[in-house]
Amino acid sequence: MADDALLTDRQLRGWLRCRRRAWLDRHGDPAIPRWNPHRELQLVDRERRLAPWPASARGDRRSAGERLAAGPEAVRQLLLRRDHWRGRPTLLLRRPGASRLGPFGFVPVLLQPGRHGTREHRLTLAFWGRLLEPALGRSPGEGLLLDDRGGRERVRLDGSLQPQLDQALERLRRDRDLTEPPDLTSDRRKCVLCRWRSACDRVAEAEGHLSQVSGIGGKRREQLQGLGIVDRAALAATDGPWLMDRLEQQGERRPELALELIAQARCQELGHADHLDPADPLPELTEAPGVLIYDIESDPDAREDFLHGFLVLPRGPDGRLVDPAAGRYLPLLTLKEQGEARGWQRLQGRLARHQGWPVLHYGETEAIALRRLAQRQGSPGPAGLIDLHQRLRRHWRLPVDSYGLKAVAGWRGFRWSQPAAEGARCVLWWRRWRQRGDRRDLQRIFRYNHDDCLATWAVAQWLLGDDSSSPPSSG
Ligand code: SF4
């Protein structure tokens, strides 16, 4: 069979997430790395959630039909074929009801990542249902969506899903045959999970895609496009009062947002930082005996803050804060099995040894985590926390597409010492260390967290005007 005709569940899911992705999977440069830590985390999570159902024996050479006819309670990731379609349903569960196999049949099961099933999930189930039909001699009738807390949603596979699936498959086929890739997806949050992300980021930047303007998501982009503002340059050239009027007419509760978006677009187009407030952004540091830079690493699925990292920067005899390269990095692991009370005690001890020092962190995660922890332990919240991200936003507008630490410190020229370092990768190292206990994984985590602290300080230094390599500013 010609490979061109082959259609798989992976292609369908990729297309349902982003039309461009299906095209790139077929025509894109195969040299672009496939690995994505978020995808890897999903696979690890899938294995964990599949654990209650036994995996098939290695080297099982029976055909799909033979394996199903044996009537096991569950079958994991069985390759099903039907004409030029292929797919591996995550799970097939046996159900009573006559079929070609005997007095039972199977229904396909999809493990959805969150709590809400989406169109992508339902159409994937419908596709798996079609792949099952030849073995059953009938439709499976329904499929199941299992959420990450054990909840189940039954999805009728007959009825309106069938024409929707036909339409989706037809459009997927057409899109794959285009000579140019379809547009970038309007909701760029999806890109986090995609292996084409860096290639698409470059295209978005070159095209001045509206999604590259910090503060513009999928819906806002569609709204602006509806008003004839097609890209970042057009937004930068838009008249503020005109856009405020239009947004107000469309029910926007904060029409003045228009001015912020235009100013951000202009800032990025010009590549200049705008100084918004000339006051001292960090007055707490002026007389402080030293500064603690603080960064947490968490496993969001396990709801576990496993590492509290501190970079200690005392004031030297010359009255200046020591160079960050000479600052001590102190990682504090808080393991669940040691109990939260003990973790809190150790954290308090660390903070108490530097009483009166400001604690700089980037973003609200650290402050929220510490306050909640203190509350659970019946203690007052720790003093001296300063959210550097908040101060930065109050004092500066930057030519960056995101005000996250990676983007801002990266704009300042800061580089993480490990390639492709990001939070998802750190979670992978953490889970691997918990499984295998390899110390190298722990060292990677510490290095990553130490780099986050250094990056935070690099941003603070720039904010304080201590950074001699400051980029041009319009302030
Ligand atoms: S990175 Fe985003 S726009 Fe590009 S293919 Fe992936 S999901 Fe689509």
Boltz pocket constraint, residues with backbone or C-beta under 6 A from the ligand:
constraints:
  - pocket:
      binder: B
      contacts: [[A, 17], [A, 18], [A, 19], [A, 20], [A, 21], [A, 22], [A, 24], [A, 183], [A, 184], [A, 185], [A, 188], [A, 190], [A, 191], [A, 194], [A, 195], [A, 196], [A, 197], [A, 198], [A, 200], [A, 201]]
      max_distance: 6.0
